Amino acid sequence: MTSRHFALYVRRFLFNSTSKQVFIFMFFLVLSGIFWLILTLNESYEREIKVTMQIKGIPKNVVLTSKETDTLRVLVRDKGWVLVRYLYDNPRNININFKNYDRGNGVGTVSSSELKRIITQQLELSTHVSSVKPDRLEFFYNNGERKRVPVRWTGRVIPEQLYFISHVRYWPDSVDVYTSNEKLDSITAIYTEPLNYVGFRDTLRVGAKLSHPKDVKVVPEQIRIGFYTDLLTEESLDGVPIKAVNMPPGKVLRTFPSKVMVRFVTGVTQFRTLRPDDFTVIVDYNEIVQNNSDKCNIYLQTVPQGISRATLSLKQVDYLIEDEQ
């Protein structure tokens, strides 16, 4: 079809009677929609908008232990066309001066009425602020007092069956805490928000936010944690020496046998690194004297980290007490 034929076709379509009726209908439909929109936007409505309050003018010797910014949910009432404008020109950032609202003793407060007044100044004169949530703003600070404390994880972190967490690593392993001197003394560690990871077998590395009260500042507020897994195995280690404790001067205790076997559950990787000297098996001279028996009890005193269900192959052994030469 040539351009001439196409133009002729369009002309016939536009000027036939059916097309005229369609265009007339569409014109009045659009016109009625415009009138409806004008009437609708001229009605009063309520809408919630978000306003960010930011603390300014903080002295150099002051450290805010709460957040420098806080998001407020403000319920406003006005004509529809004003509320539509707020969608595209929302008064998102409102500054408050630290000095004006500092009550001393590490606390500052902006009351509900003061919040409404500050927010109203940023809105149209016709806009009414119905409510503000939270209804008042508090901020906390100190003069730079801080404390370095370790990080610990909380929650539910469980590997697959037959696997266990052999050790945990943190990046970083400690954080700086800023708060009042009274609270600094009571804080010994900072814990993560509850974690929930189940059914893994390989090393798990995750990011975690730190949990703390609103008047405590933690730097950094997010860390990374590595959970290292190992395959459980039931093993034994022979040749663990028996050591005497509470021996009086000039006396020597000999046991028969002098070494015993320890049975335990651990990870395959850790088992390869274990040595008999990593375990401590003892016999107590004071108990021997008290019992006055031909045999003495032996006890597993210490085991390496990551060892569970450790038991001795023997509970009693023969002994001989001699004078030291």
RODO-2510 file (C-alpha; in nm, 4 decimals, decimal comma):
residues 325
     n   res          X          Y          Z
     1     m     0,0000     0,0000     0,0000
     2     t     0,1410     0,3379    -0,1013
     3     s     0,1452     0,6407     0,1279
     4     r    -0,1246     0,8023    -0,0858
     5     h    -0,3545     0,5037    -0,0478
     6     f    -0,2861     0,4893     0,3275
     7     a    -0,3727     0,8604     0,3736
     8     l    -0,6920     0,8096     0,1800
     9     y    -0,7855     0,5136     0,4005
    10     v    -0,7267     0,7103     0,7203
    11     r    -0,9318     1,0058     0,5900
    12     r    -1,2269     0,7810     0,5112
    13     f    -1,2063     0,6216     0,8571
    14     l    -1,1948     0,9547     1,0411
    15     f    -1,4821     1,1132     0,8601
    16     n    -1,7319     0,8322     0,8396
    17     s    -2,0304     0,8542     1,0754
    18     t    -1,9315     0,5637     1,3004
    19     s    -1,5895     0,7081     1,3709
    20     k    -1,7396     1,0469     1,4557
    21     q    -1,9638     0,8855     1,7152
    22     v    -1,6653     0,7012     1,8684
    23     f    -1,4622     1,0211     1,8936
    24     i    -1,7524     1,2128     2,0464
    25     f    -1,8014     0,9364     2,3041
    26     m    -1,4295     0,9295     2,3921
    27     f    -1,4179     1,3089     2,4242
    28     f    -1,7033     1,3224     2,6738
    29     l    -1,5643     1,0192     2,8587
    30     v    -1,2301     1,1936     2,9088
    31     l    -1,4036     1,5185     3,0005
    32     s    -1,6188     1,3484     3,2625
    33     g    -1,3091     1,1748     3,4023
    34     i    -1,1363     1,5117     3,4397
    35     f    -1,4370     1,6578     3,6233
    36     w    -1,4543     1,3517     3,8485
    37     l    -1,0830     1,3815     3,9294
    38     i    -1,1197     1,7528     4,0113
    39     l    -1,4132     1,6867     4,2430
    40     t    -1,2337     1,3941     4,4076
    41     l    -0,9107     1,5854     4,4696
    42     n    -1,1073     1,8736     4,6163
    43     e    -1,2316     1,6496     4,8995
    44     s    -1,0393     1,6216     5,2294
    45     y    -0,8500     1,3013     5,3099
    46     e    -0,6038     1,1651     5,5640
    47     r    -0,2759     1,0115     5,4601
    48     e     0,0325     0,8880     5,6431
    49     i     0,3665     1,0286     5,5301
    50     k     0,7171     0,9521     5,6538
    51     v     0,9407     1,2257     5,7873
    52     t     1,3070     1,1804     5,8808
    53     m     1,4217     1,3781     6,1827
    54     q     1,7970     1,4370     6,2035
    55     i     1,9915     1,5735     6,4990
    56     k     2,2255     1,8574     6,4066
    57     g     2,4728     2,0730     6,5971
    58     i     2,6227     1,7882     6,8005
    59     p     2,9225     1,9156     7,0043
    60     k     3,2616     1,7677     6,9177
    61     n     3,3046     1,6115     7,2624
    62     v     2,9650     1,4380     7,2440
    63     v     2,8975     1,0909     7,1014
    64     l     2,5367     0,9982     7,0262
    65     t     2,4691     0,6509     7,1623
    66     s     2,1299     0,6383     6,9902
    67     k     2,0666     0,6848     6,6178
    68     e     2,1315     1,0272     6,4678
    69     t     1,8175     0,9943     6,2580
    70     d     1,4698     0,8692     6,3356
    71     t     1,1807     0,8084     6,0975
    72     l     0,8456     0,9439     6,2060
    73     r     0,5073     0,8371     6,0694
    74     v     0,2910     1,1476     6,0409
    75     l    -0,0847     1,1338     5,9775
    76     v    -0,1896     1,4496     5,7911
    77     r    -0,5273     1,5788     5,6664
    78     d    -0,5804     1,8068     5,3658
    79     k    -0,7341     1,8348     5,0198
    80     g    -0,6600     1,5506     4,7861
    81     w    -0,4559     1,7626     4,5446
    82     v    -0,2253     1,8699     4,8326
    83     l    -0,1760     1,5103     4,9470
    84     v    -0,0939     1,4047     4,5910
    85     r     0,1802     1,6673     4,5867
    86     y     0,3264     1,5222     4,9063
    87     l     0,3735     1,1960     4,7186
    88     y     0,6298     1,3642     4,4946
    89     d     0,7501     1,6437     4,7243
    90     n     0,7473     1,4734     5,0635
    91     p     0,9121     1,6821     5,3403
    92     r     1,1446     1,3944     5,4260
    93     n     1,4281     1,5679     5,6115
    94     i     1,3693     1,7844     5,9182
    95     n     1,6575     1,8938     6,1401
    96     i     1,6457     1,9511     6,5143
    97     n     1,9148     2,1326     6,7064
    98     f     2,0934     1,9281     6,9737
    99     k     2,1375     2,2228     7,2087
   100     n     1,7692     2,3170     7,2070
   101     y     1,6508     1,9780     7,3336
   102     d     1,9372     1,8565     7,5524
   103     r     1,8057     1,7897     7,9035
   104     g     2,1491     1,7007     8,0399
   105     n     2,2571     1,3721     8,2032
   106     g     2,3009     1,2098     7,8632
   107     v     1,9387     1,2463     7,7456
   108     g     1,7584     1,4765     7,5026
   109     t     1,3821     1,4900     7,4416
   110     v     1,1578     1,6429     7,1770
   111     s     0,7985     1,6477     7,3046
   112     s     0,4921     1,5541     7,1008
   113     s     0,3715     1,9121     7,0709
   114     e     0,7172     2,0276     6,9641
   115     l     0,7378     1,7534     6,7002
   116     k     0,4010     1,8624     6,5572
   117     r     0,5132     2,2253     6,5530
   118     i     0,8386     2,1483     6,3693
   119     i     0,6673     1,9243     6,1152
   120     t     0,3787     2,1677     6,0575
   121     q     0,6276     2,4397     5,9628
   122     q     0,7383     2,2255     5,6683
   123     l     0,3857     2,1606     5,5379
   124     e     0,1247     2,3685     5,3575
   125     l    -0,0740     2,6094     5,5758
   126     s    -0,3913     2,4147     5,5023
   127     t    -0,2450     2,0822     5,6195
   128     h    -0,3444     1,9579     5,9630
   129     v    -0,1181     1,7132     6,1504
   130     s    -0,3471     1,4590     6,3170
   131     s    -0,0852     1,2418     6,4886
   132     v     0,2869     1,1621     6,4999
   133     k     0,4317     0,8186     6,5767
   134     p     0,6329     0,7858     6,7903
   135     d     0,4655     1,0675     6,9798
   136     r     0,7972     1,1966     7,1133
   137     l     1,1633     1,1694     7,0210
   138     e     1,4430     1,0769     7,2628
   139     f     1,8149     1,0710     7,1973
   140     f     2,1006     0,9561     7,4189
   141     y     2,4647     1,0557     7,4314
   142     n     2,7853     1,0461     7,6351
   143     n     3,1156     1,2258     7,6334
   144     g     3,3096     0,9579     7,4477
   145     e     3,3238     0,6864     7,7148
   146     r     3,3578     0,3462     7,5496
   147     k     3,4485    -0,0146     7,6149
   148     r     3,5805    -0,2951     7,3937
   149     v     3,3815    -0,6167     7,4419
   150     p     3,3706    -0,9554     7,2639
   151     v     3,0922    -1,0649     7,0281
   152     r     2,8803    -1,3768     7,0835
   153     w     2,6149    -1,5352     6,8647
   154     t     2,2653    -1,6366     6,9700
   155     g     1,9923    -1,8360     6,7991
   156     r     1,9508    -2,1760     6,6362
   157     v     2,2465    -2,2937     6,4294
   158     i     2,2350    -2,6724     6,3805
   159     p     2,4314    -2,8648     6,1143
   160     e     2,3216    -3,1920     5,9565
   161     q     2,3081    -3,5110     6,1588
   162     l     2,6554    -3,6567     6,2299
   163     y     2,8071    -3,3078     6,1968
   164     f     2,8815    -3,0568     6,4695
   165     i     3,0194    -2,7041     6,4993
   166     s     3,3859    -2,7458     6,5826
   167     h     3,4567    -2,3749     6,6280
   168     v     3,3180    -2,0285     6,5543
   169     r     3,5062    -1,7284     6,4149
   170     y     3,4000    -1,3622     6,4170
   171     w     3,5022    -1,0714     6,1927
   172     p     3,5628    -0,8636     6,3996
   173     d     3,5647    -1,0593     6,7251
   174     s     3,5179    -0,7460     6,9401
   175     v     3,3266    -0,4177     6,9084
   176     d     3,3328    -0,0748     7,0721
   177     v     3,0387     0,0077     7,2992
   178     y     2,9363     0,3648     7,3856
   179     t     2,6899     0,4341     7,6646
   180     s     2,6715     0,5704     8,0188
   181     n     2,9427     0,4696     8,2653
   182     e     2,6898     0,2722     8,4702
   183     k     2,5898     0,0567     8,1742
   184     l     2,9462     0,0177     8,0491
   185     d     3,0356    -0,1592     8,3735
   186     s     2,7530    -0,4119     8,3290
   187     i     2,8173    -0,4976     7,9615
   188     t     3,0578    -0,7891     7,9205
   189     a     2,9635    -0,8979     7,5672
   190     i     2,7437    -0,7958     7,2750
   191     y     2,5164    -1,0596     7,1203
   192     t     2,3824    -1,0953     6,7697
   193     e     2,0186    -1,0890     6,6781
   194     p     1,8855    -1,4496     6,6834
   195     l     2,0212    -1,6572     6,3944
   196     n     1,8349    -1,9483     6,2340
   197     y     2,0337    -2,1873     6,0132
   198     v     1,9619    -2,5590     6,0083
   199     g     2,0800    -2,8551     5,8007
   200     f     2,4184    -2,7468     5,6652
   201     r     2,7380    -2,9492     5,6526
   202     d     3,0006    -2,7187     5,5022
   203     t     3,1436    -2,4070     5,6643
   204     l     2,8685    -2,1476     5,7053
   205     r     2,9591    -1,7771     5,6803
   206     v     2,6811    -1,5263     5,7479
   207     g     2,6331    -1,1589     5,8229
   208     a     2,4654    -1,0739     6,1523
   209     k     2,3291    -0,7573     6,3077
   210     l     2,4147    -0,6897     6,6699
   211     s     2,1377    -0,6516     6,9263
   212     h     2,1600    -0,3737     7,1833
   213     p     1,9368    -0,1273     7,3742
   214     k     1,8457     0,1994     7,2032
   215     d     2,0679     0,4018     7,4386
   216     v     2,3750     0,1950     7,3522
   217     k     2,5858     0,2585     7,0440
   218     v     2,7878    -0,0292     6,8982
   219     v     3,0630     0,0134     6,6371
   220     p     3,0368    -0,1675     6,4029
   221     e     2,6683    -0,2660     6,4189
   222     q     2,7046    -0,5650     6,1853
   223     i     2,9643    -0,8423     6,1751
   224     r     3,0348    -1,1660     5,9891
   225     i     3,0403    -1,5067     6,1561
   226     g     3,1941    -1,8323     6,0370
   227     f     3,0594    -2,1641     6,1691
   228     y     3,3113    -2,4403     6,0967
   229     t     3,1781    -2,7944     6,0891
   230     d     3,3370    -3,1346     6,1322
   231     l     3,2163    -3,4935     6,0941
   232     l     3,1518    -3,6656     6,4265
   233     t     3,3474    -3,9822     6,4986
   234     e     3,3881    -4,2054     6,8031
   235     e     3,7558    -4,2613     6,8707
   236     s     4,0035    -4,3593     7,1427
   237     l     4,3547    -4,2470     7,2312
   238     d     4,5983    -4,4688     7,4200
   239     g     4,8993    -4,3671     7,6227
   240     v     4,7514    -4,0816     7,8281
   241     p     4,9798    -4,0447     8,1354
   242     i     4,8436    -4,0577     8,4911
   243     k     4,9609    -3,7660     8,7075
   244     a     4,9588    -3,7490     9,0872
   245     v     4,8313    -3,4383     9,2644
   246     n     4,8625    -3,3174     9,6250
   247     m     5,1756    -3,5226     9,6785
   248     p     5,3712    -3,4352     9,9965
   249     p     5,7373    -3,3403     9,9598
   250     g     5,9716    -3,6378     9,9365
   251     k     5,7068    -3,8837     9,8162
   252     v     5,6555    -4,0347     9,4685
   253     l     5,3434    -4,2184     9,3492
   254     r     5,3662    -4,4826     9,0801
   255     t     5,0580    -4,6333     8,9146
   256     f     5,0222    -4,9643     8,7343
   257     p     4,9599    -4,9086     8,4503
   258     s     5,1163    -4,5625     8,4264
   259     k     4,9120    -4,4706     8,1177
   260     v     4,5491    -4,5289     8,0200
   261     m     4,3187    -4,5106     7,7200
   262     v     4,0570    -4,2342     7,6723
   263     r     3,7444    -4,2882     7,4616
   264     f     3,5569    -3,9872     7,3252
   265     v     3,3545    -3,8312     7,0446
   266     t     3,5085    -3,5601     6,8311
   267     g     3,5488    -3,4391     6,4753
   268     v     3,7510    -3,6261     6,2166
   269     t     3,9712    -3,3240     6,1508
   270     q     4,0409    -3,2569     6,5181
   271     f     4,1187    -3,6212     6,5935
   272     r     4,4144    -3,6105     6,3551
   273     t     4,5758    -3,3368     6,5669
   274     l     4,5202    -3,4887     6,9143
   275     r     4,8065    -3,6136     7,1335
   276     p     4,7988    -3,7982     7,4690
   277     d     4,9353    -3,4912     7,6498
   278     d     4,6238    -3,2961     7,5433
   279     f     4,4311    -3,4891     7,8116
   280     t     4,4898    -3,4727     8,1864
   281     v     4,4288    -3,7825     8,4001
   282     i     4,4969    -3,7524     8,7742
   283     v     4,5103    -3,9522     9,0958
   284     d     4,4691    -3,7657     9,4278
   285     y     4,7136    -3,8545     9,7073
   286     n     4,4764    -3,7190     9,9745
   287     e     4,2026    -3,9555     9,8566
   288     i     4,4443    -4,2498     9,8688
   289     v     4,5360    -4,1731    10,2284
   290     q     4,1708    -4,1358    10,3251
   291     n     4,0505    -4,4573    10,1563
   292     n     4,3510    -4,6718    10,2524
   293     s     4,2744    -4,9166     9,9684
   294     d     4,4892    -5,1382     9,7479
   295     k     4,3656    -4,9519     9,4411
   296     c     4,3234    -4,5818     9,3722
   297     n     4,0664    -4,3945     9,1655
   298     i     4,1740    -4,2045     8,8567
   299     y     3,9900    -3,9064     8,7097
   300     l     3,9789    -3,7370     8,3729
   301     q     4,0421    -3,3776     8,4759
   302     t     4,0671    -3,1861     8,1471
   303     v     3,9961    -3,2562     7,7815
   304     p     4,0629    -3,0420     7,4722
   305     q     3,7909    -2,8143     7,3395
   306     g     3,5639    -2,9916     7,0923
   307     i     3,5727    -3,3249     7,2791
   308     s     3,2510    -3,4755     7,4153
   309     r     3,1508    -3,7912     7,6044
   310     a     3,5079    -3,8582     7,7141
   311     t     3,5542    -4,1635     7,9398
   312     l     3,8507    -4,3604     8,0752
   313     s     3,9090    -4,7252     7,9912
   314     l     3,9864    -4,7842     8,3621
   315     k     3,8409    -4,6310     8,6771
   316     q     4,0965    -4,7725     8,9225
   317     v     4,4612    -4,8751     8,9045
   318     d     4,7176    -5,0287     9,1345
   319     y     4,9665    -4,7923     9,2957
   320     l     5,2843    -4,7734     9,4954
   321     i     5,4060    -4,4831     9,7116
   322     e     5,7808    -4,4502     9,7459
   323     d     6,0263    -4,2118     9,9009
   324     e     6,1815    -3,9774     9,6502
   325     q     6,5483    -4,0548     9,5831
***
